[in-house]
Structures are given as C-alpha cells and as structure tokens.
Amino acid sequence: MKIVNFTKKHLKSAVETYCKAFNRPPQNDNWSKKTATKRFEDLFNSAGYFGLAAIENNQIVGVMTGRIEQWYDKKEYYLAEFAVHPDFQNKKIGSKLLEELEKRLKKKTVQQIYLLATVKDKMPTAFYKKNDYNIDKTIVVLSKSI
Ligand SMILES: CC(C)(COP(=O)(O)OP(=O)(O)OC[C@H]1O[C@@H](n2cnc3c(N)ncnc32)[C@H](O)[C@@H]1OP(=O)(O)O)[C@@H](O)C(=O)NCCC(=O)NCCS
C-alpha cells in the first residue's frame, strides 16, 4: 500500500471506493457515481485543496480530501471526505492516512485538523478518538432546512 497526493487521475477509482464505503451501514447513504464525482470535483476546485489516496494494485483503497483554510491566527485543514473501501477496512489504512495527512500538513505549517461526523453512528467517533481527535466543546454546528 502506498500513499500519494489525491489527484483527478484517481477520481474514478476513488468514487467507487467512496460509494461502497458510505452506501452501507452505519451511514446507509445513497451516493451515485454522479453525485460522488461532483462532490470530489467541487473539493478539487476549492482554494487550498489537499487530499491523499491510498493505493493497492492500482486501486484506490482509501481516500481523504479537503482544504486548507486561513484563520486569523493559524491555518486549519478541513477534512471533508474520508473513506476506506469496505474490503480493506480494519487494516489500519485509515489510521495510516490520518498519520500521513498530519505529517504532510505540518510541513505546510497547518496547525489543526477538523471534521464533521454524525453522532448517530458511534463508529466514526470511536475511530477518530482512537486517533487522538477530541469532540470540540467550543463549537456547535447549526443548520436550517430551507
Ligand atoms: C472510518 C474509516 C475511514 C476507518 O478506516 P479503517 O482503515 O477501517 O480504520 P483502521 O483500520 O485504521 O482503524 C480501525 C479502528 O477503527 C474502528 N473501526 C474502523 N472501521 C470500523 C467498522 N466498520 N466498525 C467498527 N469499528 C470500526 C475500530 O475500532 C478499529 O479499532 P481497533 O484497531 O482497535 O480494532 C472506515 O471504516 C470507513 O471508510 N468507514 C465508512 C466511511 C466513514 O465512516 N468515513 C468517516 C466519516 S466521518
């Protein structure tokens, strides 16, 4: 398994992995190849885009993507999407991707990584806690259906 920068050439394989990872329990999302491709393309086109892909035998088995954001006192990375192919989960690929992400972001003087995770599924939160992420008690996410 090797970890490389996630670029548009990896898109097709990454979309397959992403749909397989999220269109099953616990998320049970309903991503199509079209919507997942658009999601990744939007992120590629974001200012500060940065992403990593884990590759095994030319297949994208893990993908993470997001953007570096400037704040008044530091640079933060918003980890927008993160998935490991179900056939490759629980083999530490996700943890290795997070580790590599941290290493590469530090070189870009990024000081913090943040992400959103659903509370109804305990699994992602447990996974992130194992990787030293904490629930931020100073921030709340507000939303309104319109
Ligand atoms: C979350 C995810 C990226 C983790 O990647 P991974 O390569 O499987 O994770 P790792 O092998 O490095 O870590 C495994 C640990 O995470 C937890 N974990 C990972 N997948 C799990 C699963 N399907 N069910 C329960 N626990 C799981 C385990 O507690 C495990 O801990 P252990 O090593 O002590 O047994 C991957 O499971 C995934 O893509 N899930 C679906 C999409 C998703 O939830 N993305 C994140 C949303 S914010």
The ligand as an ORCA input file, in Angstrom:
! r2SCAN-3c Opt
* xyz 0 1
  C     -13.757      5.239      9.310
  C     -12.803      4.548      8.324
  C     -12.211      5.613      7.392
  C     -11.687      3.881      9.122
  O     -10.743      3.283      8.250
  P     -10.081      1.880      8.569
  O      -8.936      1.688      7.634
  O     -11.107      0.827      8.609
  O      -9.564      2.135     10.050
  P      -8.331      1.499     10.825
  O      -8.156      0.082     10.393
  O      -7.148      2.379     10.750
  O      -8.834      1.625     12.324
  C      -9.565      0.649     12.859
  C     -10.222      1.101     14.133
  O     -11.347      1.911     13.852
  C     -12.554      1.260     14.247
  N     -13.315      0.857     13.053
  C     -12.957      1.008     11.759
  N     -13.904      0.550     10.962
  C     -14.886      0.082     11.747
  C     -16.147     -0.516     11.499
  N     -16.595     -0.732     10.245
  N     -16.917     -0.846     12.549
  C     -16.480     -0.621     13.818
  N     -15.292     -0.080     14.109
  C     -14.515      0.289     13.088
  C     -12.179      0.061     15.028
  O     -12.494      0.383     16.372
  C     -10.695     -0.119     14.857
  O     -10.068     -0.123     16.089
  P      -9.071     -1.335     16.513
  O      -7.910     -1.222     15.588
  O      -8.749     -1.059     17.910
  O      -9.858     -2.578     16.280
  C     -13.503      3.438      7.503
  O     -14.060      2.494      8.377
  C     -14.598      3.953      6.577
  O     -14.322      4.354      5.450
  N     -15.864      3.936      7.046
  C     -17.002      4.362      6.243
  C     -16.956      5.826      5.923
  C     -16.749      6.703      7.150
  O     -17.338      6.483      8.192
  N     -15.899      7.734      6.999
  C     -15.650      8.697      8.061
  C     -16.844      9.548      8.227
  S     -16.572     10.988      9.112
*
